[in-house]
Amino acid sequence: MKRTLPGICLIWLTLSCYPHEREPFAGNVRFDGTGYRPVYKNPEDISKVQMQAAQPLKTPGKIYTFDRYLFINETGKGIHIVDNTDPKKPENLSFVSILGNYDIAVKDNWLYADNFSNLLVIDISDPKAPKLTKSIPNVIPIHDYPPFTGVYFECADQKKGVVVDWEKVDMDKQPKCYR
């Protein structure tokens, strides 16, 4: 009896650790009825680059200087061009609208900007009138999953377009994808 009791306890302990749920869970996170759904846009819509009037900065990102100008990234939306001749009174000149723009670089008279998976080359020899000179498609890898970990999400479907965002929604059943 003394030898049987530890064996029974070991079996009971092993069985009690077995999950008895219908839906398995990934990692240490159980599905709570919510997940992330991709937001799609068609490639033609995201590749539109527009020169616009100056706009106020809302969520600035990287800043580059060239000559007397500042190029300030507006996270996910585009680039502000600011005349910084008088640092006490910088003048916001214009805005280059670029969806999916998070990174910029400047070399000589060229501004390089990402546009989701595309790389844009913009001539800034006249910063008051920048010109898109080239768009190189699909050179920047895009991840088809949300920028969060420990979450369930609807798997991205490239046939529906390009994933431009993720929205948290209620879901009737556990999605197949987890990160």
MIDOSE-1310 file (N, C-alpha, C; in nm, 2 decimals, decimal comma, always signed):
residues 179
mkrt	+0,08/-0,12/+0,00/+0,00/+0,00/+0,00/+0,09/+0,13/+0,00; +0,20/+0,12/+0,07/+0,29/+0,24/+0,08/+0,35/+0,27/-0,05; +0,38/+0,17/-0,13/+0,44/+0,19/-0,27/+0,33/+0,23/-0,37; +0,21/+0,19/-0,35/+0,10/+0,22/-0,44/+0,06/+0,36/-0,43
lpgi	+0,05/+0,42/-0,31/+0,01/+0,55/-0,29/+0,09/+0,66/-0,36; +0,22/+0,66/-0,36/+0,29/+0,75/-0,45/+0,26/+0,74/-0,59; +0,25/+0,62/-0,64/+0,21/+0,60/-0,78/+0,08/+0,65/-0,82; -0,02/+0,64/-0,73/-0,15/+0,69/-0,76/-0,15/+0,84/-0,75
cliw	-0,07/+0,90/-0,66/-0,06/+1,04/-0,65/+0,01/+1,10/-0,78; +0,11/+1,03/-0,83/+0,17/+1,07/-0,95/+0,08/+1,07/-1,07; +0,00/+0,97/-1,08/-0,09/+0,96/-1,19/-0,20/+1,07/-1,18; -0,25/+1,09/-1,06/-0,35/+1,19/-1,04/-0,30/+1,33/-1,07
ltls	-0,17/+1,35/-1,03/-0,11/+1,48/-1,06/-0,09/+1,50/-1,21; -0,05/+1,40/-1,28/-0,03/+1,41/-1,42/-0,16/+1,44/-1,49; -0,27/+1,37/-1,46/-0,40/+1,39/-1,52/-0,46/+1,52/-1,49; -0,43/+1,57/-1,37/-0,49/+1,70/-1,33/-0,43/+1,82/-1,41
cyph	-0,31/+1,80/-1,47/-0,25/+1,90/-1,55/-0,29/+1,90/-1,69; -0,36/+1,80/-1,74/-0,41/+1,79/-1,87/-0,53/+1,89/-1,90; -0,52/+1,97/-2,00/-0,63/+2,07/-2,02/-0,75/+2,00/-2,08; -0,86/+2,03/-2,02/-0,99/+1,96/-2,06/-1,08/+2,05/-2,14
erep	-1,02/+2,15/-2,21/-1,10/+2,25/-2,29/-1,11/+2,20/-2,43; -1,21/+2,25/-2,50/-1,23/+2,21/-2,64/-1,13/+2,28/-2,73; -1,11/+2,41/-2,70/-1,02/+2,49/-2,78/-0,88/+2,50/-2,71; -0,78/+2,45/-2,77/-0,65/+2,47/-2,71/-0,60/+2,61/-2,71
fagn	-0,51/+2,64/-2,62/-0,46/+2,78/-2,62/-0,31/+2,78/-2,64; -0,27/+2,89/-2,69/-0,12/+2,90/-2,73/-0,05/+2,97/-2,61; +0,07/+2,93/-2,59/+0,15/+2,99/-2,49/+0,08/+2,98/-2,36; +0,07/+3,09/-2,28/+0,00/+3,09/-2,16/-0,12/+3,17/-2,16
vrfd	-0,17/+3,20/-2,29/-0,29/+3,29/-2,30/-0,41/+3,21/-2,35; -0,51/+3,22/-2,28/-0,64/+3,16/-2,32/-0,71/+3,25/-2,40; -0,79/+3,20/-2,50/-0,87/+3,29/-2,58/-0,99/+3,35/-2,50; -1,00/+3,48/-2,50/-1,10/+3,55/-2,41/-1,21/+3,60/-2,49
gtgy	-1,23/+3,56/-2,62/-1,34/+3,61/-2,70/-1,30/+3,74/-2,78; -1,18/+3,78/-2,77/-1,14/+3,90/-2,85/-1,01/+3,86/-2,93; -0,99/+3,93/-3,04/-0,87/+3,91/-3,12/-0,86/+4,03/-3,21; -0,75/+4,02/-3,29/-0,72/+4,13/-3,39/-0,76/+4,09/-3,53
rpvy	-0,82/+4,18/-3,60/-0,87/+4,16/-3,73/-0,79/+4,26/-3,82; -0,73/+4,21/-3,94/-0,66/+4,30/-4,02/-0,75/+4,40/-4,09; -0,70/+4,52/-4,11/-0,77/+4,63/-4,19/-0,69/+4,63/-4,32; -0,76/+4,62/-4,43/-0,70/+4,62/-4,56/-0,72/+4,74/-4,64
knpe	-0,63/+4,77/-4,73/-0,65/+4,87/-4,84/-0,59/+4,81/-4,97; -0,64/+4,86/-5,08/-0,59/+4,81/-5,20/-0,46/+4,88/-5,23; -0,37/+4,81/-5,31/-0,24/+4,87/-5,33/-0,24/+5,01/-5,40; -0,34/+5,03/-5,48/-0,35/+5,16/-5,55/-0,37/+5,28/-5,45
disk	-0,45/+5,25/-5,35/-0,48/+5,36/-5,25/-0,35/+5,39/-5,17; -0,28/+5,29/-5,13/-0,16/+5,31/-5,04/-0,04/+5,37/-5,11; -0,04/+5,36/-5,25/+0,07/+5,41/-5,32/+0,06/+5,56/-5,36; -0,06/+5,62/-5,33/-0,08/+5,76/-5,36/+0,01/+5,85/-5,27
vqmq	+0,09/+5,93/-5,33/+0,17/+6,03/-5,26/+0,13/+6,16/-5,30; +0,09/+6,25/-5,20/+0,04/+6,38/-5,24/+0,12/+6,49/-5,16; +0,15/+6,60/-5,24/+0,21/+6,72/-5,18/+0,09/+6,80/-5,13; +0,09/+6,84/-5,00/-0,02/+6,91/-4,94/+0,03/+7,04/-4,87
aaqp	-0,06/+7,12/-4,83/-0,03/+7,24/-4,75/+0,02/+7,19/-4,61; +0,09/+7,28/-4,54/+0,15/+7,25/-4,41/+0,04/+7,21/-4,31; +0,07/+7,12/-4,22/-0,02/+7,07/-4,12/+0,05/+7,07/-3,99; -0,03/+7,08/-3,88/+0,03/+7,07/-3,75/+0,09/+6,93/-3,72
lktp	+0,20/+6,93/-3,64/+0,25/+6,80/-3,60/+0,17/+6,73/-3,50; +0,14/+6,61/-3,51/+0,05/+6,53/-3,41/+0,13/+6,42/-3,34; +0,19/+6,34/-3,43/+0,28/+6,22/-3,37/+0,41/+6,22/-3,45; +0,50/+6,32/-3,42/+0,62/+6,32/-3,49/+0,71/+6,20/-3,46
gkiy	+0,79/+6,17/-3,56/+0,89/+6,06/-3,55/+1,03/+6,11/-3,57; +1,09/+6,05/-3,67/+1,23/+6,09/-3,70/+1,24/+6,23/-3,76; +1,36/+6,29/-3,74/+1,39/+6,43/-3,79/+1,52/+6,42/-3,86; +1,52/+6,47/-3,99/+1,64/+6,49/-4,06/+1,66/+6,63/-4,10
tfdr	+1,79/+6,67/-4,11/+1,81/+6,81/-4,16/+1,88/+6,81/-4,29; +1,86/+6,90/-4,37/+1,92/+6,92/-4,50/+1,93/+7,07/-4,53; +2,05/+7,12/-4,54/+2,06/+7,27/-4,57/+2,00/+7,34/-4,45; +1,90/+7,42/-4,47/+1,83/+7,49/-4,36/+1,70/+7,43/-4,33
ylfi	+1,67/+7,31/-4,39/+1,54/+7,25/-4,37/+1,53/+7,13/-4,28; +1,42/+7,12/-4,22/+1,39/+7,00/-4,13/+1,29/+6,91/-4,21; +1,31/+6,78/-4,20/+1,21/+6,69/-4,25/+1,17/+6,60/-4,14; +1,04/+6,62/-4,10/+1,00/+6,55/-3,98/+0,89/+6,45/-4,01
netg	+0,91/+6,33/-3,98/+0,82/+6,22/-4,01/+0,70/+6,23/-3,92; +0,58/+6,22/-3,98/+0,45/+6,21/-3,90/+0,42/+6,07/-3,91; +0,43/+6,00/-3,80/+0,43/+5,85/-3,79/+0,30/+5,79/-3,86; +0,34/+5,72/-3,97/+0,23/+5,65/-4,05/+0,16/+5,73/-4,15
kgih	+0,19/+5,86/-4,16/+0,11/+5,95/-4,24/+0,19/+6,03/-4,34; +0,32/+6,06/-4,32/+0,39/+6,14/-4,41/+0,51/+6,22/-4,35; +0,54/+6,33/-4,42/+0,66/+6,40/-4,38/+0,63/+6,55/-4,39; +0,66/+6,62/-4,28/+0,65/+6,77/-4,27/+0,78/+6,83/-4,32
ivdn	+0,78/+6,93/-4,40/+0,89/+7,01/-4,45/+0,89/+7,14/-4,38; +1,00/+7,17/-4,30/+1,00/+7,29/-4,22/+1,13/+7,37/-4,26; +1,11/+7,50/-4,28/+1,22/+7,59/-4,30/+1,27/+7,64/-4,17; +1,39/+7,60/-4,14/+1,45/+7,63/-4,00/+1,56/+7,74/-4,01
tdpk	+1,54/+7,83/-4,11/+1,64/+7,94/-4,12/+1,66/+8,02/-3,99; +1,54/+8,04/-3,93/+1,54/+8,11/-3,80/+1,49/+8,01/-3,69; +1,58/+7,94/-3,62/+1,54/+7,83/-3,53/+1,44/+7,88/-3,42; +1,44/+8,01/-3,40/+1,34/+8,06/-3,30/+1,20/+8,07/-3,36
kpen	+1,19/+8,07/-3,49/+1,06/+8,08/-3,56/+1,07/+7,99/-3,68; +1,07/+7,85/-3,66/+1,06/+7,76/-3,78/+0,93/+7,78/-3,85; +0,94/+7,77/-3,99/+0,82/+7,79/-4,07/+0,78/+7,65/-4,14; +0,66/+7,60/-4,10/+0,61/+7,48/-4,16/+0,57/+7,51/-4,30
lsfv	+0,64/+7,45/-4,40/+0,62/+7,48/-4,54/+0,51/+7,40/-4,61; +0,53/+7,27/-4,59/+0,44/+7,17/-4,66/+0,44/+7,04/-4,59; +0,35/+6,95/-4,65/+0,34/+6,81/-4,60/+0,33/+6,72/-4,71; +0,41/+6,61/-4,71/+0,41/+6,51/-4,81/+0,33/+6,39/-4,75
silg	+0,21/+6,37/-4,80/+0,13/+6,26/-4,75/+0,17/+6,13/-4,81; +0,22/+6,04/-4,72/+0,26/+5,90/-4,75/+0,21/+5,81/-4,65; +0,10/+5,73/-4,69/+0,05/+5,63/-4,60/+0,15/+5,53/-4,57; +0,16/+5,48/-4,44/+0,25/+5,37/-4,40/+0,39/+5,42/-4,39
nydi	+0,41/+5,55/-4,37/+0,55/+5,60/-4,36/+0,59/+5,61/-4,22; +0,70/+5,54/-4,18/+0,75/+5,54/-4,05/+0,90/+5,57/-4,04; +0,97/+5,57/-4,16/+1,11/+5,59/-4,16/+1,15/+5,68/-4,27; +1,25/+5,77/-4,25/+1,30/+5,85/-4,35/+1,45/+5,86/-4,34
avkd	+1,51/+5,90/-4,45/+1,65/+5,93/-4,46/+1,68/+6,03/-4,57; +1,78/+6,11/-4,55/+1,81/+6,22/-4,65/+1,96/+6,20/-4,68; +1,99/+6,21/-4,81/+2,12/+6,21/-4,86/+2,13/+6,30/-4,98; +2,21/+6,40/-4,97/+2,22/+6,51/-5,08/+2,08/+6,57/-5,10
nwly	+2,04/+6,56/-5,23/+1,91/+6,62/-5,26/+1,80/+6,51/-5,27; +1,82/+6,40/-5,20/+1,72/+6,29/-5,21/+1,67/+6,26/-5,07; +1,54/+6,24/-5,07/+1,47/+6,20/-4,94/+1,42/+6,06/-4,97; +1,45/+5,97/-4,89/+1,41/+5,83/-4,90/+1,30/+5,80/-4,79
adnf	+1,19/+5,74/-4,83/+1,08/+5,72/-4,73/+1,02/+5,58/-4,76; +0,98/+5,52/-4,66/+0,90/+5,39/-4,67/+0,75/+5,43/-4,69; +0,69/+5,34/-4,77/+0,54/+5,35/-4,79/+0,50/+5,20/-4,79; +0,47/+5,15/-4,66/+0,45/+5,01/-4,64/+0,56/+4,93/-4,69
snll	+0,55/+4,85/-4,80/+0,66/+4,77/-4,85/+0,74/+4,84/-4,96; +0,69/+4,96/-5,00/+0,76/+5,03/-5,11/+0,86/+5,13/-5,05; +0,97/+5,15/-5,13/+1,06/+5,26/-5,10/+1,05/+5,37/-5,20; +1,03/+5,49/-5,15/+1,01/+5,61/-5,23/+1,13/+5,69/-5,24
vidi	+1,16/+5,75/-5,35/+1,27/+5,84/-5,37/+1,21/+5,98/-5,41; +1,24/+6,08/-5,33/+1,18/+6,21/-5,35/+1,29/+6,31/-5,37; +1,28/+6,39/-5,48/+1,37/+6,49/-5,51/+1,34/+6,62/-5,42; +1,44/+6,66/-5,34/+1,41/+6,77/-5,25/+1,51/+6,88/-5,28
sdpk	+1,56/+6,89/-5,41/+1,65/+7,00/-5,45/+1,58/+7,13/-5,43; +1,44/+7,14/-5,44/+1,36/+7,25/-5,40/+1,27/+7,20/-5,29; +1,30/+7,22/-5,16/+1,22/+7,16/-5,05/+1,08/+7,22/-5,05; +1,06/+7,34/-5,11/+0,92/+7,39/-5,12/+0,84/+7,32/-5,22
apkl	+0,90/+7,25/-5,31/+0,82/+7,18/-5,41/+0,89/+7,04/-5,43; +0,88/+6,95/-5,34/+0,94/+6,81/-5,35/+0,86/+6,74/-5,46; +0,94/+6,65/-5,53/+0,88/+6,57/-5,64/+0,92/+6,42/-5,62; +0,82/+6,34/-5,63/+0,84/+6,19/-5,62/+0,90/+6,15/-5,76
tksi	+1,02/+6,09/-5,75/+1,09/+6,06/-5,87/+1,09/+5,91/-5,90; +1,08/+5,83/-5,79/+1,08/+5,68/-5,81/+1,01/+5,61/-5,69; +0,94/+5,51/-5,73/+0,88/+5,42/-5,63/+0,93/+5,28/-5,66; +1,00/+5,22/-5,56/+1,05/+5,08/-5,58/+0,96/+4,99/-5,50
pnvi	+0,88/+4,91/-5,57/+0,78/+4,82/-5,49/+0,84/+4,70/-5,42; +0,78/+4,67/-5,31/+0,81/+4,54/-5,24/+0,95/+4,52/-5,20; +1,02/+4,62/-5,15/+1,16/+4,61/-5,11/+1,17/+4,60/-4,96; +1,07/+4,64/-4,89/+1,07/+4,64/-4,74/+0,97/+4,53/-4,69
pihd	+1,02/+4,44/-4,61/+0,94/+4,33/-4,57/+0,82/+4,38/-4,48; +0,71/+4,33/-4,50/+0,59/+4,36/-4,42/+0,55/+4,24/-4,34; +0,52/+4,25/-4,22/+0,47/+4,14/-4,14/+0,32/+4,14/-4,14; +0,27/+4,02/-4,17/+0,12/+4,01/-4,17/+0,07/+3,96/-4,03
yppf	+0,11/+4,03/-3,93/+0,06/+4,00/-3,80/+0,07/+4,12/-3,71; -0,02/+4,13/-3,61/-0,02/+4,25/-3,53/+0,11/+4,28/-3,46; +0,13/+4,41/-3,42/+0,26/+4,44/-3,35/+0,26/+4,41/-3,21; +0,17/+4,32/-3,16/+0,17/+4,28/-3,02/+0,20/+4,13/-3,01
tgvy	+0,24/+4,09/-2,89/+0,26/+3,95/-2,87/+0,16/+3,90/-2,77; +0,14/+3,77/-2,76/+0,04/+3,71/-2,67/-0,10/+3,74/-2,71; -0,12/+3,75/-2,85/-0,26/+3,78/-2,89/-0,30/+3,68/-3,00; -0,43/+3,66/-3,01/-0,49/+3,58/-3,12/-0,53/+3,68/-3,23
feca	-0,53/+3,64/-3,35/-0,56/+3,73/-3,46/-0,61/+3,65/-3,58; -0,69/+3,71/-3,66/-0,74/+3,65/-3,79/-0,62/+3,65/-3,88; -0,59/+3,54/-3,94/-0,48/+3,53/-4,04/-0,50/+3,63/-4,15; -0,40/+3,70/-4,20/-0,41/+3,79/-4,31/-0,43/+3,72/-4,44
dqkk	-0,50/+3,78/-4,53/-0,53/+3,72/-4,66/-0,49/+3,82/-4,76; -0,38/+3,79/-4,83/-0,32/+3,89/-4,93/-0,42/+3,91/-5,05; -0,52/+3,83/-5,07/-0,62/+3,85/-5,17/-0,71/+3,96/-5,14; -0,72/+4,00/-5,01/-0,81/+4,11/-4,97/-0,74/+4,25/-4,98
gvvv	-0,61/+4,25/-5,00/-0,53/+4,37/-5,01/-0,41/+4,37/-4,92; -0,36/+4,49/-4,89/-0,25/+4,51/-4,81/-0,29/+4,54/-4,66; -0,24/+4,47/-4,57/-0,27/+4,50/-4,43/-0,21/+4,63/-4,39; -0,30/+4,73/-4,35/-0,25/+4,86/-4,31/-0,26/+4,89/-4,16
dwek	-0,34/+4,81/-4,09/-0,37/+4,83/-3,95/-0,43/+4,70/-3,89; -0,45/+4,70/-3,76/-0,51/+4,59/-3,69/-0,61/+4,65/-3,59; -0,73/+4,59/-3,59/-0,83/+4,64/-3,49/-0,87/+4,52/-3,40; -0,89/+4,56/-3,27/-0,93/+4,46/-3,17/-1,08/+4,45/-3,18
vdmd	-1,13/+4,32/-3,19/-1,27/+4,30/-3,21/-1,31/+4,18/-3,13; -1,44/+4,17/-3,10/-1,50/+4,05/-3,04/-1,51/+3,94/-3,15; -1,48/+3,81/-3,11/-1,48/+3,70/-3,21/-1,56/+3,59/-3,15; -1,64/+3,52/-3,23/-1,72/+3,41/-3,19/-1,64/+3,29/-3,16
kqpk	-1,53/+3,27/-3,24/-1,45/+3,15/-3,21/-1,31/+3,19/-3,22; -1,22/+3,10/-3,16/-1,08/+3,13/-3,16/-1,02/+3,13/-3,29; -0,95/+3,23/-3,33/-0,89/+3,23/-3,47/-0,77/+3,14/-3,47; -0,73/+3,11/-3,59/-0,62/+3,01/-3,61/-0,48/+3,07/-3,58
cyr	-0,47/+3,20/-3,59/-0,34/+3,26/-3,58/-0,31/+3,31/-3,44; -0,19/+3,30/-3,39/-0,15/+3,35/-3,26/-0,01/+3,40/-3,27; +0,02/+3,50/-3,19/+0,16/+3,55/-3,19/+0,18/+3,59/-3,04
